[in-house]
Amino acid sequence: MSESTFKLQNNSVPKVFASYLFPSLLGMLLMSINILVDGIFVSNGIGPEALAGVNIAVPIFSILLSISLWIGMGGATLYSISIGQGNAAKARSIFTQSFILAISIVGVLVVFSLWKQQEIAYLFGASDEILPYVEDYLHVILLFGIVYVLENILSIFIRNDGNPKLAMIGLITTSVLNIVFNYIFIFMMDMGVAGAAYATVLSTVVGVIVLIYHFVRKESVLRFVKFTIDYKSMAEILKIGSPSFVVEGSAAIIVVAYNITFSHFVGEIGVTAYAVVNYLHVVFLMVFLGIGAALQPIVSFHFGAKLYRRLQSFLKLGLLTGVGFGAAVLLIGWLFADQMITLFGVKDPEITAFTKEGIFYFFIGYLFLSFNLIMAEYYQSIKRIRLSMFIIMARSLVLFLPLLWLLPNYFGAKYIWLAFPLAEGLTIIALLIVKRLFRNVLPEKELGNEGEKPIIS
């Protein structure tokens, strides 16, 4: 039994949770800050039109991250379950399969996207005025998209291999260098939005180099093994990781849908205001994804080891943490909206007023978002994929898209902002209905005592 495995099984629940939570939160937060810093530097160094252009291109990060999480979380869940079962050989095979699968999928996506770059920019909501900014940023990110994906996948597996601190250090390195390179490329070298993209890429390369240090550690289980195609393992990786893919993939759809809706009902003021709110949302969303990412290796390990009572305790602690963060983010938004808007150099009073109104309505969604994401992550971590997908599809597509059409058409443009909080809140109601109709999906009914099998088949 490795030292990290021993600690997972024997240390107190709060201590284990904290040891994964803080590195995961900081790592995810810094990942989002990479994108936020691009926005702040572009807005102040180039102008609001460039900011709108970069925001139009931002869904490419959601798409790349969705692939990272699809394969990374699917593979890492199986990896930790295998470690919990004491099967290191299977765990290493899953890691190798995941790595090759990621390179293959991203390679095909990048080639196609570079071929259809302009069409993709228009699909994301670019206008003719903003198109040059979108293309400059999009082209660089696509060229080096594989590096961004590999950093995320390595971080996930290293966290699951009992080294959340190194995963955090890698992302800290990336974030700090991104700030430095952004300043150099935009303000000193006048490279425009392409400079912001190059800053992100170059800092990510260094972050990957830092993460590779994990393979030097003698106590780490994580290793590459000889690759032979295992279609069954690959299919299981993709199946288990599918909720994470939908979370991030739908995030790209949400951004595009919001951009198109604001452009239609409000115009450039709405698009620019949403760019500011969305940059803030990326940061806060990563906080909640960080809580789920901290739970995943813990839950998957305990599920594999059949330590179900401890698993329940981790879930309850995760939910309490998430709801507390949600309330804190709402208060931050309501109390410091002006200061957050100022970060982006917005001076137009109309844009400022509409953005502030947006923050007031939009941030209500954080009260419900944490519960939905954590429960979805939990179900995914114990291989209950249908329940996880139910939550994710309800909050991101099934409820959100109709609300985005109904609210402005029947209540006015300012209510576009409420599509997000209403979708999140209604998802919880839908989940409660499911729990009432099918009582065996209740988290507390789902797992028995140590040594017993889960009640759900």
N, C-alpha and C positions, 0 to 999 in steps of 0.2 A: 504494500500500500504506500503510495507516494505521500509526501508531506501535505500537499494541497488536498488530496483525497481524505486524509486523516482529519484535517481541519474542517472540511465540509461536513463530515459525519459527526464530529465530536464537539466542536466549538458551539457556543450558544447561538441561538437563532439571530438575535440582534447583531452580534459580533460578525457572524458570517455575512449577513445581509449588508452591513456597513462596509465590509472589506471589498465587496463587489460594487456597491451602490456608488460610492464617492468617485472611484476611478472611472466608472461607466458614465456617470453624470458629467464629470469634467471632460471626458473624452468626447462625448456626444455634443456637449456645449461648444467645445472648441472646433468640432467639425462644422457646426452651424455658423460659428463666428467667421470661419473662412469665407463663407458666402456673404455674411453680413458686412465684413470688412471690404469686400469687393464693392458692395453697394455704397458704403460711406465714402470710400476713396473715389469711386467713379462719379458720384453725385457732386462732391466738393471739388474734384480735380478736373472734371470734364463738363458736367451739367446735368440737369434733370432729364433731358431727352435721352442722354446716354444711360442714365439710371433706368428709365423705362425700357430701353433696349436690352440691357442686361437682365432685367426682371423677366422680359419676354423669353429670354434664353435659359433662365434658371431651371425650367422643367427638365432640361437635359440632365441636371444633377439628380433630380428625382428618379429619372429613368435609369441612370447608371447605378444609383444607390439601391433602387428596387431590385436590380439584378444581383448586386452585392448581397443584399439581405435575403433574397430568394434562395440563392445557393449557399450563402454563408450561414444563415439561421437554420436552413434545412439540414445542411451537413453538420453544423455544430450541435444541433439537437441530437442527431443520431450518434455523434462523437461522444457527447457527455453521457448519453444513455449507455453506450458501450463501455465507457470508463466505469460507470456505476455498476455494470455487470461484471467488471474485471476482465474485459476483452480488449486489450491494447492493440492487438494485431488488426482487429476489425476497425477500431477507431482510426488507426493510421491509414488504412485503405480508404475509408470514407473521406478523410482529409485530402488525399491525393486525387480521388475521383472528383471532389468538389472543385479543386484548383483547376484541373484540366477542363472541366465543364464550364467554369466561368470564363476562361480564356477563349474557348470556342464560341460561346454565345456572344460575348462582347465583341469579338473580332468580326463576326458577321454583321452585327448591328452597326459598328463603326463604318465599315466599308459601304453599307447601304446608305447610312445617314450622310456621309460625305458626298456621295453621288447625288443625293436629293436634298442638299443642304438648304437651298433657297425655298423649296416647297415646304420643308419642315419649319422654317422660320415663319412663313405665312400661316401655316397650320397652328403654330403656337400663338398667333395673334398679332404678328408684326404688321405695321402699316408701311407705306412706301418711305415715309420720313424716317422711321425708326429702323428700317431694314438694314442699313449699313452697320449700325452698332450691333444688331443682333447677329449678323453674319460674322463680324470680326471676332466676337466673343465665342460664338458657337463653334467656329472652325477649329480654334486652338483646343478647346475642351474635347472635341470629338477626336482629334488627332492623338491625344494622350489619355483618352478615356480609360484604357485598360489599366493604367497606373492607379487611377482613382479607385477602380473596382478592386484591384489586388490589395491596396492598403486596407480597405474596409474588410475584406474577407480575412486577411491576416489578423487584423485586430480582433475580430469575432472569435476565431479559433484560438488565438493566444489567450483571450479572456477565458475561454472554456478549458484551456489547459492549465488553469490555476495561476495565471500571471496577469491579472487585470492592471497592475501598476505599469508594466511595460507597454501595454496597449494604450494606456493614458499618456505615457511619456512620448510615444510615437506621434500621437495626435497633438500634444503640446508643441512638439518640435515643428510639426506641419503648420500649426496656427501662428506661432511666433514668426516663423520665416515668411509666411504669407503676408503678414503685416509689413515686414521689412521690404520684401520684394515689391509689394504694391506701391509703397512710397517711392522706391527707386524707379520703377518702370513707368509710373504715371506722372509723378511730380518732377523727377529729375531727368528722365529720358523721354518724356512726352510720347509714350507709346499708345496712348488712348485705351479703349476698352480691351484691345488685344493684350496690353500690358497687364491688366488685371487677370486675364485668363492665364498668361504665362506665369504670373506670380503664384497662382493656385497650383499649376502643374509642377513647377520647379520645387515648391515646398513639399508637395506630395511625394515626389521622388525621394527627397531626403528622409521623409517620414517612413517610407518603406524600408530604406536602408537601416534605420533605427530598429524597426520591428524584426528584421532578419536576425538580430542579436539573440532572439529567443531560442534559436536552434543551436546555439552554443551551450546552453544550460544543460548540464548532465541529467538533472531531475525531470526535465520535460519529456512527456510522452510523445508530443507532436513531432512527427517525422514524415518525410516523403518516403514512399515505398515504390517498388517497381509497378508501373502502370499497365494494367490490363483492363480492357473495357468491361464494365460490369453494369449492364443495362438495368438490372433490378435495383441496384444501389442508387444509380443515377435517377431512376424514376421515383424512388422513395425520397431522395434529397429534394427533388423538384416538388413533390407532393407536399411534404412537410413544410417546405419553405414558401409555399404558395401564398399563405396569408401575409407574410412580410412583403412579398412582391406586390400584392394588391394594395397594401398600405401605402407604399411609396409610389407605385404606378398610378394609383388613383390620386395621389397628391399632385402629380403632374397634370392630370385631367382637371382637377379642381382649380389649379392656377390658370390653365388655359380657359376654362369655362368662366371664371371670374373676370379675366382680362377681356374676353369677348363681351360679356354682359355689361361691364363698366363702360367699355368703348361704345356700345350701342346706346345705353341709356343716359350716360353722363358725359362721355367724350374723354379727351386727353386728361382733364382734371381727375376724373375717376380712375383712369389707368395709372396715373402717377401716384395718387393717394393710395391705391391698392398696392403699388410697388413698395411703398414705405411699410404698410401694415404687413405685407407678405414677408418682407425681410425680417421683421420682428417675429412673425409667426414661425419662421424657420428655426429661429433660436429657441423659442419656447417649446415647439413641437419636439425638438431634439432632446429636451429635458425629460419629457414624458417617455420618449422612445428609450432614453437612457435608463429609466427605472425598469422598463420591460426587459431591456438588454441585460441588466444586472440580475433580474430574476431568472432569465432563461437557463444559464448554466447550472444554477442552484436547483431549479425545479427539475430539469432534465436528469441531473445526477441522482437526486433523491427518488425520482420516478423509476430510474433504472435500478437503484439499490433497494426499492420497495420500502422506503422510509416515509410513509404517507402522512403520518401525524405531523412530523416536522415540516413536510411540504405544505400542509394547510397553514401552519404558522407563518411560513414565508409569504404565502399569498395574502394573508390578512395584513401583515406588516407592509407589503408592497402597496396594497390598496390604500391604506391609511396615509402612507407617504405621498402617493399620487394625488389624492384628494386635497391634502394639505398644500402641495405645490400648486394645484389648480387655483385654490383660493388666493394664494400669495400672488400669483401672476395676474389675476383679475385686479387685485388691489394696486399692484404696480402700474398696470395700464391706466387705471382711473386716476391715480394720484400723480403720475409722471408722464402723461401723454405729451405735454408741451416739450419737455426735455428730450423725449425720444424722437419726436418729429424734428427737433433742431439738429440732431445728429446727422441728418441727411441733407442739411443745408437748404431746406425748403423755405422760401421767402414769400411766395405768392399767398396772400391771405385766403383766397378761395380754396386753394389746395390744402392749406393748413387747417381750415375749418372743417373741410370734408374728411380729412384724415383723422382729425380728433374725434369727430362723430363716429367714424368707422371703428376706432379703437374702443370707444365706449360700448358699442353693440357687439363687435366681433369677439372681444375678450371674454364675454359671458360664456362662450363655448368652452373655455378652459376648466370650468367647474365640472363638466361632464366628460371632456376628452380623456382625462387621465384614467377614469374607470374603464372606459371602452378599450383603450389601447392596452392596458395592463391585463384585463380579462382575455382579450384576444391573444396576447403573448403567452399567457398562462396555458390556455387551451392548446395552442400550437406546441408548447414545450412538452406537453404530455401526449402529443400525437392525436389530439381531438380536433382534427382539421375542419370538419364541417361547422362546429360551433364557433371556431375562430373566424372562419369565412363569413358566417352569418353576421357577426358583429361588424366586421370590416366593410362588407358590401352594403349593409344598411346605412352606416354612418357616412360613407364616402360617395356612393353612387345612387342607390335605390331611393334614399330620402333627400340627399343634397341636391341632385340635379333638378328634380321637379320643383323643389323650393326655390331654386335660383331662377326658375322661369316664373313661378307664381307670384313671388313677393314684389318684384318691380312692376309687373303688369297689373296687379290688383291693389297694391298699397303705396307704390312710389319708389323712386330710385334709392333713397337712403336706406330702405329696408333690404336692399341687396346684402348688406352686411350681416343680416340676421340668418342667412341661409346656413352658415356654419354652426352657430350655437343651437339653432332649432334642430338640425339634423343630428347633432350629438345627443341632445336631450331626448329626442324621440327614439333614438336607438336604445337608450336605457329602458324606456317604457316598453319597447318591443321585446327586449331581452327579459324583462320582468314577466311579460305575457307568456313567453316561451317557457320560462321557469315554472309558471303556474300550470301551464298545460302539460308540460313534461317535467315532472318534479325531479327526475333522476339526473337532470343536467345542473342541478344546484351544486356549486363548488363544495359545500360542506357535506353533500350526500355522495359526492363523486369518489372520494377516497376513504378507505377504511383505516384501520389501525396498522401499525408496522407488521409486516409479514403477511398482510392480506392483499388480495388483488383489488384493483379499482372496481367499483360497482358498475360503472358504465362499460358496456361491452364494445 
